[in-house]
Amino acid sequence: MFSLHPQLEKDTVEVAVWPLCRVLLMNDSTYPWLILVPQRDGLREMHDLPPPDRNRLMQEMALASSLLQAATGAEKMNVAALGNMVPQLHVHVIARFSTDPAWPRPVWGVAPAQPYGPEALDTMLAKLRTALTPPRPPLA
């Protein structure tokens, strides 16, 4: 049975559910930052995924990167699966700008997280949900 690690539950807000991953928004307004979590129990590493799921994860990582870049106008996309603090397999997809506080370094440890305010969170979620959710076919 899949369950989200408590730290991810605390630090993120769900944006979408894709065929393999839950797509989460990191609650840090400093960087537009998605986290993809494969909905499979007990995974720590990408190589723990069976090959079809591993291929699907790569497709979803590429899709998340492309859609987040288009939605934010990011200059560069950073994609990483570290798992040093949270052992559950998850992939960070971070939109980067030459004006962000960490540029050109990695984002970790540079600035404390700045949670979204309620209005900013609603705006960002609406924007991302529109960008990341495929349109539904019309009803017959």
VMD Tcl script that builds the backbone (N, CA, C; Angstrom):
set m [mol new atoms 420]
animate dup $m
set s [atomselect $m all]
$s set {name element resname resid chain x y z} {
  {N N MET 1 A 0.845 -1.187 0.000}
  {CA C MET 1 A 0.000 0.000 0.000}
  {C C MET 1 A 0.885 1.242 0.000}
  {N N PHE 2 A 0.697 2.116 -0.968}
  {CA C PHE 2 A 1.493 3.337 -1.079}
  {C C PHE 2 A 1.060 4.356 -0.044}
  {N N SER 3 A 2.045 4.985 0.583}
  {CA C SER 3 A 1.773 6.143 1.425}
  {C C SER 3 A 2.924 7.125 1.262}
  {N N LEU 4 A 2.604 8.389 1.347}
  {CA C LEU 4 A 3.578 9.452 1.180}
  {C C LEU 4 A 4.367 9.620 2.469}
  {N N HIS 5 A 5.689 9.786 2.343}
  {CA C HIS 5 A 6.540 9.996 3.505}
  {C C HIS 5 A 6.052 11.232 4.273}
  {N N PRO 6 A 6.039 11.195 5.604}
  {CA C PRO 6 A 5.527 12.321 6.398}
  {C C PRO 6 A 6.209 13.663 6.096}
  {N N GLN 7 A 7.494 13.655 5.788}
  {CA C GLN 7 A 8.177 14.918 5.486}
  {C C GLN 7 A 7.682 15.516 4.175}
  {N N LEU 8 A 7.446 14.657 3.174}
  {CA C LEU 8 A 6.879 15.149 1.916}
  {C C LEU 8 A 5.453 15.643 2.133}
  {N N GLU 9 A 4.706 14.932 2.947}
  {CA C GLU 9 A 3.335 15.345 3.277}
  {C C GLU 9 A 3.338 16.738 3.905}
  {N N LYS 10 A 4.304 16.987 4.777}
  {CA C LYS 10 A 4.404 18.261 5.498}
  {C C LYS 10 A 4.857 19.411 4.592}
  {N N ASP 11 A 5.776 19.132 3.669}
  {CA C ASP 11 A 6.446 20.185 2.896}
  {C C ASP 11 A 5.811 20.502 1.551}
  {N N THR 12 A 4.781 19.746 1.145}
  {CA C THR 12 A 4.262 19.883 -0.219}
  {C C THR 12 A 2.740 19.971 -0.255}
  {N N VAL 13 A 2.251 20.314 -1.453}
  {CA C VAL 13 A 0.821 20.328 -1.739}
  {C C VAL 13 A 0.629 19.560 -3.045}
  {N N GLU 14 A -0.361 18.680 -3.090}
  {CA C GLU 14 A -0.594 17.898 -4.298}
  {C C GLU 14 A -1.107 18.783 -5.431}
  {N N VAL 15 A -0.510 18.579 -6.615}
  {CA C VAL 15 A -0.911 19.310 -7.813}
  {C C VAL 15 A -1.697 18.392 -8.742}
  {N N ALA 16 A -1.202 17.179 -8.937}
  {CA C ALA 16 A -1.831 16.254 -9.883}
  {C C ALA 16 A -1.438 14.827 -9.527}
  {N N VAL 17 A -2.192 13.883 -10.075}
  {CA C VAL 17 A -1.840 12.466 -9.974}
  {C C VAL 17 A -1.711 11.963 -11.397}
  {N N TRP 18 A -0.520 11.507 -11.740}
  {CA C TRP 18 A -0.236 10.978 -13.064}
  {C C TRP 18 A -0.237 9.456 -12.997}
  {N N PRO 19 A -0.100 8.772 -14.116}
  {CA C PRO 19 A -0.170 7.307 -14.089}
  {C C PRO 19 A 0.801 6.647 -13.104}
  {N N LEU 20 A 2.007 7.180 -12.962}
  {CA C LEU 20 A 2.956 6.612 -12.007}
  {C C LEU 20 A 3.114 7.475 -10.765}
  {N N CYS 21 A 3.253 8.766 -10.954}
  {CA C CYS 21 A 3.661 9.649 -9.858}
  {C C CYS 21 A 2.555 10.552 -9.328}
  {N N ARG 22 A 2.694 10.857 -8.061}
  {CA C ARG 22 A 1.991 12.006 -7.511}
  {C C ARG 22 A 2.887 13.200 -7.818}
  {N N VAL 23 A 2.284 14.269 -8.287}
  {CA C VAL 23 A 3.018 15.489 -8.597}
  {C C VAL 23 A 2.697 16.483 -7.488}
  {N N LEU 24 A 3.744 16.891 -6.789}
  {CA C LEU 24 A 3.593 17.748 -5.621}
  {C C LEU 24 A 4.302 19.074 -5.836}
  {N N LEU 25 A 3.792 20.142 -5.245}
  {CA C LEU 25 A 4.442 21.439 -5.244}
  {C C LEU 25 A 5.142 21.606 -3.910}
  {N N MET 26 A 6.441 21.886 -3.946}
  {CA C MET 26 A 7.176 22.195 -2.724}
  {C C MET 26 A 6.684 23.546 -2.228}
  {N N ASN 27 A 6.357 23.635 -0.951}
  {CA C ASN 27 A 5.836 24.876 -0.384}
  {C C ASN 27 A 6.993 25.824 -0.062}
  {N N ASP 28 A 7.650 26.283 -1.129}
  {CA C ASP 28 A 8.753 27.244 -1.032}
  {C C ASP 28 A 8.626 28.173 -2.228}
  {N N SER 29 A 8.164 29.385 -1.976}
  {CA C SER 29 A 7.913 30.323 -3.062}
  {C C SER 29 A 9.187 30.882 -3.676}
  {N N THR 30 A 10.335 30.554 -3.118}
  {CA C THR 30 A 11.602 31.034 -3.666}
  {C C THR 30 A 11.847 30.460 -5.055}
  {N N TYR 31 A 11.439 29.204 -5.250}
  {CA C TYR 31 A 11.658 28.517 -6.522}
  {C C TYR 31 A 10.381 27.758 -6.908}
  {N N PRO 32 A 9.941 27.842 -8.157}
  {CA C PRO 32 A 8.878 26.927 -8.603}
  {C C PRO 32 A 9.462 25.507 -8.607}
  {N N TRP 33 A 8.895 24.614 -7.802}
  {CA C TRP 33 A 9.576 23.361 -7.483}
  {C C TRP 33 A 8.559 22.242 -7.351}
  {N N LEU 34 A 8.626 21.292 -8.265}
  {CA C LEU 34 A 7.771 20.114 -8.206}
  {C C LEU 34 A 8.544 18.932 -7.654}
  {N N ILE 35 A 7.822 18.016 -7.049}
  {CA C ILE 35 A 8.394 16.750 -6.601}
  {C C ILE 35 A 7.503 15.640 -7.144}
  {N N LEU 36 A 8.124 14.701 -7.839}
  {CA C LEU 36 A 7.421 13.541 -8.377}
  {C C LEU 36 A 7.695 12.354 -7.465}
  {N N VAL 37 A 6.636 11.687 -7.018}
  {CA C VAL 37 A 6.777 10.531 -6.133}
  {C C VAL 37 A 6.079 9.338 -6.777}
  {N N PRO 38 A 6.862 8.344 -7.225}
  {CA C PRO 38 A 6.219 7.145 -7.776}
  {C C PRO 38 A 5.320 6.500 -6.722}
  {N N GLN 39 A 4.105 6.172 -7.121}
  {CA C GLN 39 A 3.130 5.605 -6.202}
  {C C GLN 39 A 3.322 4.095 -6.074}
  {N N ARG 40 A 4.470 3.734 -5.582}
  {CA C ARG 40 A 4.823 2.339 -5.332}
  {C C ARG 40 A 5.419 2.278 -3.935}
  {N N ASP 41 A 5.072 1.276 -3.193}
  {CA C ASP 41 A 5.509 1.151 -1.802}
  {C C ASP 41 A 6.957 0.671 -1.708}
  {N N GLY 42 A 7.693 1.219 -0.750}
  {CA C GLY 42 A 8.998 0.697 -0.374}
  {C C GLY 42 A 10.144 1.007 -1.307}
  {N N LEU 43 A 10.038 2.028 -2.157}
  {CA C LEU 43 A 11.116 2.343 -3.086}
  {C C LEU 43 A 12.060 3.385 -2.510}
  {N N ARG 44 A 13.354 3.157 -2.742}
  {CA C ARG 44 A 14.366 4.136 -2.333}
  {C C ARG 44 A 15.154 4.667 -3.528}
  {N N GLU 45 A 15.369 3.829 -4.515}
  {CA C GLU 45 A 16.234 4.175 -5.642}
  {C C GLU 45 A 15.502 3.956 -6.953}
  {N N MET 46 A 15.909 4.686 -7.990}
  {CA C MET 46 A 15.284 4.503 -9.307}
  {C C MET 46 A 15.457 3.084 -9.808}
  {N N HIS 47 A 16.600 2.477 -9.519}
  {CA C HIS 47 A 16.815 1.111 -10.014}
  {C C HIS 47 A 15.961 0.085 -9.276}
  {N N ASP 48 A 15.273 0.502 -8.212}
  {CA C ASP 48 A 14.321 -0.388 -7.532}
  {C C ASP 48 A 13.015 -0.536 -8.322}
  {N N LEU 49 A 12.774 0.381 -9.233}
  {CA C LEU 49 A 11.556 0.307 -10.063}
  {C C LEU 49 A 11.713 -0.780 -11.116}
  {N N PRO 50 A 10.660 -1.534 -11.397}
  {CA C PRO 50 A 10.724 -2.458 -12.537}
  {C C PRO 50 A 10.895 -1.643 -13.821}
  {N N PRO 51 A 11.522 -2.209 -14.854}
  {CA C PRO 51 A 11.803 -1.441 -16.080}
  {C C PRO 51 A 10.634 -0.658 -16.662}
  {N N PRO 52 A 9.411 -1.208 -16.748}
  {CA C PRO 52 A 8.328 -0.377 -17.313}
  {C C PRO 52 A 8.057 0.882 -16.463}
  {N N ASP 53 A 8.098 0.740 -15.132}
  {CA C ASP 53 A 7.888 1.903 -14.261}
  {C C ASP 53 A 9.069 2.869 -14.352}
  {N N ARG 54 A 10.268 2.348 -14.488}
  {CA C ARG 54 A 11.458 3.205 -14.629}
  {C C ARG 54 A 11.335 4.047 -15.904}
  {N N ASN 55 A 10.908 3.418 -16.979}
  {CA C ASN 55 A 10.705 4.160 -18.225}
  {C C ASN 55 A 9.607 5.209 -18.060}
  {N N ARG 56 A 8.534 4.834 -17.387}
  {CA C ARG 56 A 7.432 5.778 -17.150}
  {C C ARG 56 A 7.903 6.961 -16.299}
  {N N LEU 57 A 8.736 6.684 -15.291}
  {CA C LEU 57 A 9.265 7.764 -14.452}
  {C C LEU 57 A 10.063 8.744 -15.308}
  {N N MET 58 A 10.895 8.240 -16.200}
  {CA C MET 58 A 11.683 9.127 -17.066}
  {C C MET 58 A 10.752 9.979 -17.939}
  {N N GLN 59 A 9.687 9.389 -18.462}
  {CA C GLN 59 A 8.727 10.142 -19.272}
  {C C GLN 59 A 8.053 11.231 -18.432}
  {N N GLU 60 A 7.661 10.883 -17.214}
  {CA C GLU 60 A 6.978 11.852 -16.361}
  {C C GLU 60 A 7.935 12.950 -15.896}
  {N N MET 61 A 9.214 12.612 -15.670}
  {CA C MET 61 A 10.210 13.630 -15.324}
  {C C MET 61 A 10.375 14.627 -16.471}
  {N N ALA 62 A 10.492 14.111 -17.682}
  {CA C ALA 62 A 10.646 14.979 -18.851}
  {C C ALA 62 A 9.405 15.850 -19.047}
  {N N LEU 63 A 8.229 15.261 -18.879}
  {CA C LEU 63 A 6.984 16.008 -19.032}
  {C C LEU 63 A 6.877 17.102 -17.972}
  {N N ALA 64 A 7.155 16.762 -16.716}
  {CA C ALA 64 A 7.090 17.757 -15.637}
  {C C ALA 64 A 8.070 18.895 -15.901}
  {N N SER 65 A 9.267 18.563 -16.351}
  {CA C SER 65 A 10.275 19.588 -16.645}
  {C C SER 65 A 9.797 20.523 -17.748}
  {N N SER 66 A 9.301 19.935 -18.815}
  {CA C SER 66 A 8.842 20.722 -19.956}
  {C C SER 66 A 7.662 21.616 -19.588}
  {N N LEU 67 A 6.685 21.044 -18.881}
  {CA C LEU 67 A 5.485 21.816 -18.526}
  {C C LEU 67 A 5.795 22.900 -17.502}
  {N N LEU 68 A 6.651 22.601 -16.517}
  {CA C LEU 68 A 7.002 23.606 -15.511}
  {C C LEU 68 A 7.806 24.734 -16.159}
  {N N GLN 69 A 8.708 24.387 -17.064}
  {CA C GLN 69 A 9.481 25.430 -17.750}
  {C C GLN 69 A 8.555 26.324 -18.579}
  {N N ALA 70 A 7.619 25.721 -19.285}
  {CA C ALA 70 A 6.678 26.508 -20.089}
  {C C ALA 70 A 5.796 27.386 -19.197}
  {N N ALA 71 A 5.378 26.866 -18.044}
  {CA C ALA 71 A 4.485 27.614 -17.148}
  {C C ALA 71 A 5.186 28.766 -16.446}
  {N N THR 72 A 6.512 28.652 -16.241}
  {CA C THR 72 A 7.236 29.657 -15.456}
  {C C THR 72 A 8.197 30.507 -16.264}
  {N N GLY 73 A 8.538 30.054 -17.481}
  {CA C GLY 73 A 9.540 30.769 -18.261}
  {C C GLY 73 A 10.950 30.580 -17.712}
  {N N ALA 74 A 11.186 29.500 -16.994}
  {CA C ALA 74 A 12.500 29.249 -16.380}
  {C C ALA 74 A 13.603 29.209 -17.424}
  {N N GLU 75 A 14.773 29.687 -17.017}
  {CA C GLU 75 A 15.955 29.648 -17.884}
  {C C GLU 75 A 16.581 28.261 -17.910}
  {N N LYS 76 A 16.456 27.535 -16.806}
  {CA C LYS 76 A 17.106 26.226 -16.663}
  {C C LYS 76 A 16.255 25.360 -15.755}
  {N N MET 77 A 16.204 24.079 -16.056}
  {CA C MET 77 A 15.495 23.136 -15.199}
  {C C MET 77 A 16.516 22.248 -14.498}
  {N N ASN 78 A 16.406 22.127 -13.181}
  {CA C ASN 78 A 17.239 21.214 -12.400}
  {C C ASN 78 A 16.382 20.019 -12.022}
  {N N VAL 79 A 16.882 18.821 -12.286}
  {CA C VAL 79 A 16.172 17.583 -11.969}
  {C C VAL 79 A 17.126 16.717 -11.158}
  {N N ALA 80 A 16.663 16.261 -9.981}
  {CA C ALA 80 A 17.547 15.485 -9.113}
  {C C ALA 80 A 16.744 14.522 -8.257}
  {N N ALA 81 A 17.340 13.370 -7.989}
  {CA C ALA 81 A 16.771 12.394 -7.057}
  {C C ALA 81 A 17.837 12.138 -6.006}
  {N N LEU 82 A 17.778 12.872 -4.907}
  {CA C LEU 82 A 18.803 12.770 -3.880}
  {C C LEU 82 A 18.423 11.768 -2.795}
  {N N GLY 83 A 17.355 12.041 -2.079}
  {CA C GLY 83 A 16.877 11.113 -1.073}
  {C C GLY 83 A 17.745 10.997 0.168}
  {N N ASN 84 A 18.612 11.975 0.409}
  {CA C ASN 84 A 19.457 11.912 1.594}
  {C C ASN 84 A 18.675 12.208 2.875}
  {N N MET 85 A 17.676 13.068 2.782}
  {CA C MET 85 A 16.880 13.437 3.955}
  {C C MET 85 A 15.572 12.652 4.031}
  {N N VAL 86 A 14.993 12.351 2.878}
  {CA C VAL 86 A 13.744 11.594 2.796}
  {C C VAL 86 A 14.040 10.336 1.986}
  {N N PRO 87 A 14.001 9.171 2.619}
  {CA C PRO 87 A 14.407 7.949 1.906}
  {C C PRO 87 A 13.456 7.484 0.812}
  {N N GLN 88 A 12.190 7.885 0.855}
  {CA C GLN 88 A 11.236 7.467 -0.177}
  {C C GLN 88 A 11.673 8.033 -1.527}
  {N N LEU 89 A 11.656 7.204 -2.562}
  {CA C LEU 89 A 12.038 7.656 -3.895}
  {C C LEU 89 A 11.176 8.844 -4.310}
  {N N HIS 90 A 11.851 9.927 -4.663}
  {CA C HIS 90 A 11.177 11.117 -5.164}
  {C C HIS 90 A 12.170 11.887 -6.032}
  {N N VAL 91 A 11.634 12.653 -6.968}
  {CA C VAL 91 A 12.461 13.403 -7.913}
  {C C VAL 91 A 12.075 14.877 -7.835}
  {N N HIS 92 A 13.086 15.711 -7.647}
  {CA C HIS 92 A 12.902 17.162 -7.616}
  {C C HIS 92 A 12.988 17.708 -9.037}
  {N N VAL 93 A 12.047 18.573 -9.404}
  {CA C VAL 93 A 12.054 19.259 -10.690}
  {C C VAL 93 A 11.924 20.744 -10.346}
  {N N ILE 94 A 13.026 21.466 -10.511}
  {CA C ILE 94 A 13.094 22.843 -10.012}
  {C C ILE 94 A 13.344 23.813 -11.163}
  {N N ALA 95 A 12.479 24.806 -11.265}
  {CA C ALA 95 A 12.650 25.868 -12.258}
  {C C ALA 95 A 13.664 26.867 -11.717}
  {N N ARG 96 A 14.679 27.152 -12.528}
  {CA C ARG 96 A 15.755 28.044 -12.074}
  {C C ARG 96 A 15.851 29.285 -12.955}
  {N N PHE 97 A 16.271 30.367 -12.316}
  {CA C PHE 97 A 16.423 31.660 -12.966}
  {C C PHE 97 A 17.751 32.260 -12.525}
  {N N SER 98 A 18.404 33.002 -13.399}
  {CA C SER 98 A 19.679 33.624 -13.033}
  {C C SER 98 A 19.505 34.654 -11.925}
  {N N THR 99 A 18.267 35.047 -11.645}
  {CA C THR 99 A 17.980 36.015 -10.579}
  {C C THR 99 A 17.623 35.350 -9.244}
  {N N ASP 100 A 17.549 34.003 -9.207}
  {CA C ASP 100 A 17.161 33.372 -7.935}
  {C C ASP 100 A 18.339 33.408 -6.958}
  {N N PRO 101 A 18.061 33.333 -5.643}
  {CA C PRO 101 A 19.101 33.522 -4.633}
  {C C PRO 101 A 20.230 32.492 -4.665}
  {N N ALA 102 A 20.014 31.343 -5.229}
  {CA C ALA 102 A 21.037 30.301 -5.228}
  {C C ALA 102 A 21.849 30.257 -6.530}
  {N N TRP 103 A 21.389 30.952 -7.549}
  {CA C TRP 103 A 22.019 30.850 -8.877}
  {C C TRP 103 A 23.501 31.149 -8.797}
  {N N PRO 104 A 24.350 30.364 -9.411}
  {CA C PRO 104 A 24.122 29.155 -10.199}
  {C C PRO 104 A 24.276 27.876 -9.375}
  {N N ARG 105 A 24.336 28.003 -8.074}
  {CA C ARG 105 A 24.536 26.846 -7.193}
  {C C ARG 105 A 23.239 26.062 -7.008}
  {N N PRO 106 A 23.335 24.847 -6.436}
  {CA C PRO 106 A 22.110 24.100 -6.084}
  {C C PRO 106 A 21.288 24.886 -5.061}
  {N N VAL 107 A 20.006 24.626 -4.996}
  {CA C VAL 107 A 19.096 25.397 -4.134}
  {C C VAL 107 A 19.204 25.031 -2.652}
  {N N TRP 108 A 19.679 23.835 -2.349}
  {CA C TRP 108 A 19.660 23.357 -0.974}
  {C C TRP 108 A 20.604 24.144 -0.073}
  {N N GLY 109 A 20.060 24.610 1.055}
  {CA C GLY 109 A 20.868 25.259 2.081}
  {C C GLY 109 A 21.240 26.700 1.802}
  {N N VAL 110 A 20.738 27.295 0.739}
  {CA C VAL 110 A 21.111 28.663 0.396}
  {C C VAL 110 A 20.218 29.671 1.113}
  {N N ALA 111 A 18.928 29.459 1.072}
  {CA C ALA 111 A 17.977 30.379 1.701}
  {C C ALA 111 A 16.902 29.551 2.388}
  {N N PRO 112 A 16.445 29.985 3.561}
  {CA C PRO 112 A 15.356 29.241 4.205}
  {C C PRO 112 A 14.104 29.259 3.331}
  {N N ALA 113 A 13.346 28.181 3.393}
  {CA C ALA 113 A 12.105 28.091 2.613}
  {C C ALA 113 A 11.168 29.234 2.978}
  {N N GLN 114 A 10.564 29.817 1.962}
  {CA C GLN 114 A 9.568 30.871 2.134}
  {C C GLN 114 A 8.222 30.309 1.693}
  {N N PRO 115 A 7.418 29.803 2.643}
  {CA C PRO 115 A 6.129 29.222 2.253}
  {C C PRO 115 A 5.273 30.232 1.481}
  {N N TYR 116 A 4.480 29.704 0.572}
  {CA C TYR 116 A 3.538 30.536 -0.166}
  {C C TYR 116 A 2.498 31.071 0.811}
  {N N GLY 117 A 2.081 32.315 0.621}
  {CA C GLY 117 A 0.912 32.821 1.322}
  {C C GLY 117 A -0.319 32.166 0.715}
  {N N PRO 118 A -1.467 32.221 1.391}
  {CA C PRO 118 A -2.666 31.550 0.884}
  {C C PRO 118 A -3.047 31.952 -0.541}
  {N N GLU 119 A -3.022 33.251 -0.849}
  {CA C GLU 119 A -3.394 33.712 -2.186}
  {C C GLU 119 A -2.376 33.262 -3.225}
  {N N ALA 120 A -1.094 33.414 -2.904}
  {CA C ALA 120 A -0.032 33.017 -3.841}
  {C C ALA 120 A -0.068 31.510 -4.090}
  {N N LEU 121 A -0.368 30.735 -3.040}
  {CA C LEU 121 A -0.460 29.280 -3.196}
  {C C LEU 121 A -1.626 28.919 -4.113}
  {N N ASP 122 A -2.779 29.546 -3.895}
  {CA C ASP 122 A -3.933 29.280 -4.751}
  {C C ASP 122 A -3.631 29.623 -6.209}
  {N N THR 123 A -2.967 30.748 -6.433}
  {CA C THR 123 A -2.616 31.178 -7.785}
  {C C THR 123 A -1.657 30.188 -8.436}
  {N N MET 124 A -0.614 29.792 -7.702}
  {CA C MET 124 A 0.370 28.859 -8.249}
  {C C MET 124 A -0.255 27.504 -8.517}
  {N N LEU 125 A -1.074 27.005 -7.601}
  {CA C LEU 125 A -1.731 25.709 -7.816}
  {C C LEU 125 A -2.650 25.751 -9.036}
  {N N ALA 126 A -3.406 26.817 -9.199}
  {CA C ALA 126 A -4.292 26.936 -10.362}
  {C C ALA 126 A -3.477 26.930 -11.647}
  {N N LYS 127 A -2.391 27.674 -11.659}
  {CA C LYS 127 A -1.531 27.741 -12.846}
  {C C LYS 127 A -0.945 26.371 -13.160}
  {N N LEU 128 A -0.417 25.703 -12.138}
  {CA C LEU 128 A 0.216 24.400 -12.347}
  {C C LEU 128 A -0.807 23.328 -12.699}
  {N N ARG 129 A -1.942 23.339 -12.043}
  {CA C ARG 129 A -2.965 22.327 -12.350}
  {C C ARG 129 A -3.445 22.467 -13.788}
  {N N THR 130 A -3.553 23.680 -14.264}
  {CA C THR 130 A -3.922 23.895 -15.666}
  {C C THR 130 A -2.827 23.361 -16.585}
  {N N ALA 131 A -1.571 23.652 -16.248}
  {CA C ALA 131 A -0.443 23.242 -17.087}
  {C C ALA 131 A -0.191 21.740 -17.035}
  {N N LEU 132 A -0.456 21.106 -15.887}
  {CA C LEU 132 A -0.054 19.718 -15.681}
  {C C LEU 132 A -1.174 18.699 -15.814}
  {N N THR 133 A -2.402 19.143 -15.936}
  {CA C THR 133 A -3.522 18.215 -16.034}
  {C C THR 133 A -4.005 18.162 -17.469}
  {N N PRO 134 A -3.977 16.975 -18.067}
  {CA C PRO 134 A -4.445 16.888 -19.454}
  {C C PRO 134 A -5.939 17.206 -19.541}
  {N N PRO 135 A -6.357 17.803 -20.654}
  {CA C PRO 135 A -7.790 18.091 -20.796}
  {C C PRO 135 A -8.598 16.804 -20.862}
  {N N ARG 136 A -9.778 16.842 -20.340}
  {CA C ARG 136 A -10.667 15.673 -20.374}
  {C C ARG 136 A -11.398 15.653 -21.706}
  {N N PRO 137 A -11.624 14.467 -22.242}
  {CA C PRO 137 A -12.398 14.407 -23.495}
  {C C PRO 137 A -13.823 14.894 -23.244}
  {N N PRO 138 A -14.447 15.485 -24.261}
  {CA C PRO 138 A -15.832 15.950 -24.082}
  {C C PRO 138 A -16.763 14.780 -23.818}
  {N N LEU 139 A -17.800 15.049 -23.046}
  {CA C LEU 139 A -18.808 14.026 -22.782}
  {C C LEU 139 A -19.615 13.769 -24.033}
  {N N ALA 140 A -19.954 12.525 -24.248}
  {CA C ALA 140 A -20.716 12.164 -25.450}
  {C C ALA 140 A -22.180 12.433 -25.261}
}
mol reanalyze $m
mol bondsrecalc $m
mol representation Tube
mol addrep $m
